[in-house]
Amino acid sequence: MADLIKVTRLARQYIKPFMATPSYLRNYKFSLLDQLSPSVYAPMVFFYPTQDLHNQKPEPNNRVNHLKQSLSPFLNRFYPFAGRIKDHVSIDCNDAGVEFLEAKVNTHLEDFLKQPNANALKHFLPVDIESRSKMGMDNLVHIQSNVFECGGLALGICWSHKITDGGTVSAFMRGWSSIASGSGKEVVPEYVASSLIPPMDLESTQHELKLDRDRTITRRFVFDGSKIVKLKARVMSKDVPKPTRVEAVSSLLWKCATRASRANSSSRALSAMSQSMNIRRRTMPPLPDTSIGNLVGYYVAKMEDNGDNIVQLKDLVAKQRQGKSEAINNYAKKLQGKDAYTVIRELFNEAGSLLRRDDVDFFKCLSTCGDGLYDADFGWGKPIWLSLVSLGYKNTFALSETNEGGGIEAWVTLKEDDMAMFEQDLELLAFAESNPSVLKKDEDVSRFLEQEETRLMIDDSSYKSPLLTW
C-alpha cells in the first residue's frame, strides 16, 4: 500500500485567528520543560469515513472548508499555535497563522484501513517528519486534509514538541472540534506552566538524546479489550493488585522485545524502559487538565539479566509502578522548586548514560491512552480510526486506544533482525493480533455509519449549529 498510494497536494494557505491577539498576549514564555523539549514534531492522523447525514451527503470540499472556517475562531483562544518560535525561549504570538494543506488520495479509505501501513501514514502528514532539516520548526502546528476517492477524510496534524504533549493534543482537538460541531462543550486552555515552572537562562536549551533510526522497521499490533482483561489478571500481584492496561501491555512488549534482542546478541546485560507520564495532576499544586505545554515526566524501569530466564511479567509491572512512584516523589513534586533544572538534568543524564552503553537495551514507551482523542467530532461523527505516526526510532513503543472496547494499538519499532523474532513471539501473539484490519468485517463500516447517523439525528446541534466566535 505504501508504494501504491499517491497523495497529491492541491492547495496551501495559512489560517489566522478570527480576531487579532491583544498586544499584552504577544509574548508567550516557554516553561522550563518546554525549553528542554526536543525540536521534533508529534504527528497523528485522524480518519473519518464518508457517511449520510440526515439523508444528505456532505461534499468532501464542504468538510474541508468547514475545518478551515472553524479553525480561525478556535485560534482566538489557542493563539500561541498561530505564532512562531523566535528564540527557543518564547513564542511570538504574531497571528502568522497555521499552515493548512489540502490533498487528494488515489484510493478508497476502506481499502487503506484493511491493512494500515506505517510508511503509508507518513503521506498524510503536512511535513516530512524524517527530515534532518529544521525548516518550518518555528511553526507550532501544521495540518493537512486528505480526501479519498470515496469522500473519506484523513486529517494529518504535526504539533511541535516544544509546546505539545498528549494532554495539549487532547485540549487542541477537543477545543477545535467543539467549535466545528457546535456542541457547546467549551474547552478553555490554561497558560500557567511558565509561571509555575519558570524558564531559565541556559547556555544550551537542548538535551536531545541521540536516537537510532538506521535499519529499523515498524509494525502494528492490536490488543483487544477482552485480551487485555486476561493480561491484567495475569500480571497482578501483591505489589500491584490493580495494574493499568498500559502497564500490562507495555510490560509484555518490553519483555518480548528484550527476548528478541538477547537472542540476537549475547552482550546485553541490562534492559531498561522509559515511560512518559502526564504530570498535570502530580505537581504541587496540581495543574488544570487543559494546561498547555509539554507537561510530561519520565521514569525508567530496569530489567537485569537473569541468565536464560527473563523475569515474569508481574515483576516488570511492579518495576514500572515503583519507577512511577519514585518519579512522582522525586521529579513531579520538585519541578516548581529551585532545583528544577537539576532534577531534569539528572533524568536526562541517566537516560543518556543508558543509551550510550553497548550492553544495555533501552526502550522508550509513549502513550495517548486516556486522552479522549476519539472525541474529536467535527460535526460528522467521531473518527473511525486514529493513529500515531512512528518517527522510526529504534526500540520504541507508541500506544493509543482503539475506537471501542478498551483495546490498545501499539506501533512497535525495532531493529530489523529483532523484529523478525519479536513478531513471531508466542507469548505476544497470545494477547495481540498483528496488523488486523481496522474494519474487520465489511458490515462494520455500515454499522459504524448507521450508529453515527442515528446519534446525529438525535442531537441536531452537532450537525447544523453555526460556528462559534469569541
ZATORFI-66667 format. One record per residue (C-alpha): z, x, y; residue in one letter. Coordinates in pm, whole numbers, plus 50000, padded with zeros to 5 digits. Example, Ala and Ser with C-alpha at 12.3 -4.5 7.8 and 13.67 -1.06 7.14 Angstrom:
2
507805123049550A/507145136749894S/
***
This chain:
470
500005000050000M/500845028450243A/497315042450203D/495565008550228L/497494992350510I/495954995750855K/497814987651175V/495674986451488T/497324986851830R/495764962652076L/497874963352391A/500764981352561R/502934971852853Q/506414976652995Y/508694946453014I/511054948353311K/514244928853383P/513654894553536F/515804904653834M/516394939153980A/519514957453867T/522044959754154P/522434994054314S/526084997054205Y/524964995053838L/522155020553865R/524115049653716N/525295042753361Y/527525070253225K/527495080252861F/530745081552669S/531655114552504L/530345100752175L/527025091852340D/526785127052483Q/527215143152145L/524905119551957S/521555133751839P/518315127152026S/516675106751750V/515635070651710Y/517285044251493A/514335024251350P/514284989351196M/511664963151111V/512264925251105F/509804903250912F/509054866850999Y/506694845450786P/504114820350901T/505604785450893Q/505154749951018D/507484738751294L/507554700851340H/504144699651168N/502734723551425Q/501624758851351K/502594782251634P/499774806151712E/500734842451645P/499864851452004N/502254824652127N/505064840251927R/504334874652071V/504164860752425N/507454842852365H/509064875652260L/507874892952577K/508864864352806Q/512384862052661S/512844899852673L/512674900253053S/515714877853126P/517544893952835F/517264927853008L/519174914453309N/522404918453113R/521304946352879F/520004965353180Y/520615001453060P/517924996652794F/515324992453070A/516375025453229G/515735061953147R/517975090253026I/517995115153310K/520335143953227D/521945138452883H/525005126353072V/523865093153210S/521115066953232I/519205059353548D/519075021153534C/515865020353738N/514274989853570D/511365011153446A/511184987053154G/510964985652775V/507714996552610E/506184967452417F/503184973752191L/501034946952027E/499264953851697A/497454936251414K/497734943251038V/494824941350793N/496734923850516T/498954893850445H/502704895750485L/503304881950136E/501184909749985D/503214936250166F/506544921150062L/505614921849693K/506324959049680Q/507684973350006P/506865009750070N/508945033750279A/505925051650424N/504095019050499A/507095006750701L/506555035050949K/503205019851051H/505054990451207F/507095012551441L/506185019251805P/506915056751787V/506405084651532D/509925089551400I/508965121151215E/507525138751518S/509275170651629R/508255162651986S/510835149152229K/508195129052416M/509485094652501G/513095102952417M/514165093752770D/513305057652676N/516175037852528L/514115013752318V/510505008652205H/509194976152048I/506044968051851Q/504894933751734S/502684934851425N/500744903151340V/499454899950982F/496204882450889E/498204852250773C/500054849851104G/503254865650973G/505054889051208L/506754922751168A/508874933051464L/509384970851466G/512054984751700I/513245020251769C/516525024251958W/517715057352100S/520735070151909H/522125082752240K/523415047852313I/522885028651991T/524775023351666D/524864993951425G/527174973751649G/524914978851950T/521804969051749V/523614937351642S/524534928152001A/520984935952118F/519274914351855M/521734885551878R/521534885752258G/517734886952273W/517174860852001S/519744836852152S/517784836352478I/514444832752299A/515664803852082S/517764786852349G/520644784852100S/523324787652366G/525134814452165K/525684837352460E/526174874452391V/527924893252671V/527614931252644P/530634952152740E/530114985752910Y/533585000752865V/533005030352632A/532665056852903S/535875046153075S/537895047552754L/536185078252604I/535015096952916P/532145122052907P/532805159152957M/531115187353145D/529815206152844L/527535236352829E/525835220952529S/525835183552467T/524135186152130Q/525865191351797H/522935181751579E/523255190051213L/520215206851063K/518935182550802L/516225189950546D/513095168350517R/510955191650307D/509685177649975R/511835146549989T/510985112049859I/512425077849944T/512885048949703R/514305013649744R/516994999149515F/518384963849537V/521864953749421F/522044916449357D/525214899449477G/526274889749124S/525864925749008K/527964938049300I/530764914549194V/530744931248850K/530564965749005L/533544958749231K/535554946948930A/534724979348754R/535795002249039V/539034985149144M/542205004849086S/545855006449180K/544935027149486D/542085003649587V/542764968849445P/540104952849670K/537134976149709P/534414966349954T/530844961649835R/529744991650047V/532415013549888E/531335002549541A/527585006749595V/527775039549787S/530095054749524S/527635045849248L/524735060849445L/526795091949516W/527755096549152K/524225091849016C/522625114049281A/525165141449213T/524475138948842R/520745143348904A/521275172949135S/523625190748897R/521185185848611A/518545204048816N/520805231648946S/523755248748785S/525075262849115S/526605231049259R/530405233349252A/531185206049504L/529655172849608S/530595156249936A/529555124250108M/529965114550473S/530175077750562Q/529835062250907S/532245035851033M/532465012951333N/535475023651542I/535484994851793R/538454977551632R/540155010251542R/540675025551885T/543855020252088M/543394995152241P/540564980352033P/537144976852196L/535184943852203P/532624939351925D/529864937452187T/530744971352337S/527534990652398I/527285026652286G/527305049651988N/530815039651882L/530915053551531V/533185076851344G/532665095851022Y/534725105950726Y/533965129550441V/534945124050077A/534695152449825K/533975153149453M/535005185349282E/533035199148987D/534595185948671N/532615205748419G/530295183448219D/532115151948332N/531755136148675I/534825117148795V/535005079848737Q/533615055548991L/537025041349074K/538175076449165D/535235080649402L/536075047549568V/539665059349607A/538465091949763K/536375072150011Q/539285049250101R/541555079250150Q/538965096250372G/538555064450578K/542315060550627S/542685096650736E/539725093150974A/541225062351139I/544535080251197N/543175114751284N/539945105351459Y/539565070051593A/543035068051745K/542755102251912K/539385097752079L/540915084652400Q/543285114052441G/542835148152598K/541955163052259D/538955140252202A/536375168052217Y/538435189951982T/538675161451729V/534905155751736I/534105192951723R/536295197751417E/534485169251243L/531065184351316F/532275218651212N/533485205250877E/530215187450808A/528195217350927G/530055241750705S/529485219750400L/525775215850483L/525305253450511R/526865261050173R/524375265949889D/526925254949629D/527515220649789V/525595188149756D/526105169950085F/525165132850102F/525035110250408K/525575072550390C/525005047650670L/525335010150653S/524454979650865T/526124955650621C/528224930050804G/526424934551137D/524824899851122G/521274911951175L/519784883050977Y/520934860351259D/518034872851475A/516324838751506D/513874837951799F/513124801151755G/511024801351438W/513714808751181G/515664838551061K/513864869250927P/512774866550567I/513494903750533W/514684932450747L/514704968950666S/515995001950791L/513285028550802V/514025061950641S/513795093250854L/513165113050536G/516305134550547Y/517455148050212K/520415131850033N/520605100550248T/521655065250152F/520725037850404A/522325004350318L/521534969750454S/522224934050344E/519874911750152T/518924879050320N/521194858850092E/523674861349807G/525784890349931G/523454916949794G/522744951849927I/519494970849962E/519535008849957A/516835032450073W/517665064949893V/516105098049998T/516425128049765L/514535159149670K/511535150049454E/512905165349132D/516315149049185D/514715115149245M/512755117848920A/516085118348733M/518005095448966F/515655065648933E/516005066948553Q/519815068348553D/521015040948316L/524315036148496E/522445029948821L/519925006348661L/522754985948509A/523524973448861F/520374979549068A/516704969949045E/514074994849155S/511984981149444N/511674944549342P/509534920649541S/511274906449845V/509904872949726L/510454874449353K/508634841749286K/505754825249467D/507804793849513E/510444813949701D/508104815550001V/507654777850012S/511344771349958R/512304795250239F/509864778950481L/510984743850387E/514624752950446Q/513874767850787E/511714738250891E/514444713950790T/517034733750986R/514854734351296L/514184696851276M/517934690651271I/518524713851567D/515624707751806D/517154730252071S/516494761051861S/512784754951893Y/511934738552221K/514654748552468S/513304767452768P/514064804152828L/517404810952992L/517684831153311T/520734846553465W/
***
